[in-house]
């Protein structure tokens, strides 16, 4: 969603499954600029199915987002927070030794999914969040 003088508007990036990350980023920047200027065509803000709301850039660490009808779900992304955690709890990185189970400092990001249960049931939402966690923990998998 983009804050405009007349309220929030949610620009749509179609066919993101066929785009690379840099293409998506460029489209989002272009749409956000044109949204603030009031120059979006109706097809550029109507008909989406999934939305990502990022308040992390404003220092918000976690929040719950409200679904924008008729979309099926929205992912609320908070900013990263440096936290002391048991190392093996966060990821499967290799240990230096068998007894190396000391806590470590990790940057933890919160992502919450709000979904319309009529469209996305809980097991499907859980699979999505599991896959998201996997790819965020090991982003190199995205380029394979």
C-alpha positions in Angstrom: 0.0 0.0 0.0 1.1 3.5 -0.7 0.2 6.6 1.4 -1.2 9.3 -0.9 -2.8 12.7 0.0 -6.2 11.1 -0.5 -5.5 7.9 1.5 -4.0 4.5 1.0 -3.9 2.8 -2.4 -2.6 -0.6 -3.3 -0.9 -0.8 -6.6 -0.9 -4.2 -8.4 2.2 -5.9 -9.9 0.8 -8.5 -12.2 2.5 -11.8 -13.1 5.2 -11.5 -10.3 5.8 -15.3 -10.7 7.4 -14.6 -14.0 9.5 -11.6 -12.9 12.9 -11.4 -11.2 13.4 -9.5 -7.9 15.0 -6.4 -9.6 12.1 -6.3 -12.1 9.5 -6.4 -9.3 11.5 -3.7 -7.3 11.5 -1.4 -10.4 7.8 -1.9 -11.0 7.0 -1.3 -7.3 9.0 2.0 -7.3 7.4 3.2 -10.5 3.9 2.3 -9.3 4.5 4.0 -5.9 5.7 7.2 -7.5 2.7 7.3 -9.9 0.3 6.5 -7.0 1.6 9.4 -5.0 1.2 11.6 -8.0 -2.4 10.3 -8.6 -1.5 8.9 -12.0 -2.4 5.2 -11.7 -4.8 3.7 -14.2 -7.7 1.6 -12.6 -6.1 -1.7 -13.8 -3.0 -0.8 -11.8 -4.8 -0.8 -8.4 -7.7 -3.2 -8.9 -7.9 -6.9 -9.1 -4.9 -8.1 -6.9 -4.9 -11.4 -5.1 -2.0 -11.0 -2.6 -0.5 -7.9 -0.9 2.7 -7.2 1.1 2.7 -4.4 3.6 6.2 -3.3 4.8 6.2 -1.1 7.8 9.7 -2.2 8.8 11.2 0.8 7.0 9.4 3.0 9.5 10.8 1.3 12.5 7.8 -0.9 13.2 9.0 -4.4 14.3 5.7 -6.3 14.1 2.1 -5.6 13.2 -1.0 -7.3 11.8 -2.3 -6.1 8.4 -5.9 -6.0 7.2 -6.8 -7.7 4.0 -7.7 -5.4 1.1 -10.8 -6.9 -0.5 -11.1 -8.6 -3.0 -7.6 -9.9 -2.2 -7.1 -13.3 -0.6 -4.2 -12.5 1.8 -1.7 -9.9 3.0 1.7 -10.4 4.5 2.7 -7.8 7.2 6.5 -7.4 7.2 8.2 -5.8 10.2 11.7 -4.5 10.6 14.6 -6.7 11.8 15.5 -6.7 15.5 18.8 -7.9 16.8 18.0 -10.6 19.4 20.0 -13.1 21.5 18.8 -16.6 20.4 20.1 -20.1 20.6 22.0 -20.5 17.3 20.5 -23.8 16.2 17.0 -22.5 16.7 17.3 -20.0 13.9 18.9 -22.0 11.1 20.9 -25.1 10.3 24.3 -23.4 10.0 27.2 -25.6 10.6 28.5 -25.7 14.2 32.2 -25.2 15.0 32.2 -28.2 17.3 29.9 -30.7 18.9 29.6 -28.7 22.2 29.3 -25.3 20.5 25.7 -24.5 21.5 26.2 -21.0 22.8 23.6 -18.3 22.1 24.2 -15.9 19.3 22.9 -12.5 18.1 20.7 -12.7 15.1 18.5 -10.2 13.3 15.0 -11.5 13.5 12.3 -10.2 11.2 8.6 -10.7 11.9 6.2 -11.6 9.1 2.5 -12.2 9.8 0.0 -13.5 7.2 -3.6 -12.5 7.3 -5.8 -14.6 5.0 -9.4 -14.8 4.0 -10.3 -18.3 5.2 -12.8 -18.7 2.4 -9.9 -18.6 -0.1 -6.8 -19.7 1.9 -7.3 -22.3 4.6 -4.9 -22.7 7.5 -2.8 -25.6 6.1 -2.2 -23.7 2.9 -1.2 -20.6 4.8 1.1 -22.7 7.0 2.8 -24.1 3.9 3.3 -20.7 2.4 4.8 -19.3 5.7 7.1 -22.4 5.9 8.3 -21.9 2.3 8.8 -18.1 3.0 10.9 -19.0 6.1 13.0 -21.4 4.1 13.8 -19.0 1.3 14.5 -16.1 3.7 16.9 -18.2 5.7 18.7 -19.4 2.6 18.1 -16.8 -0.2 20.6 -18.6 -2.5 17.9 -21.2 -3.1 16.0 -18.5 -5.1 18.6 -18.4 -7.8 18.6 -22.1 -8.5 
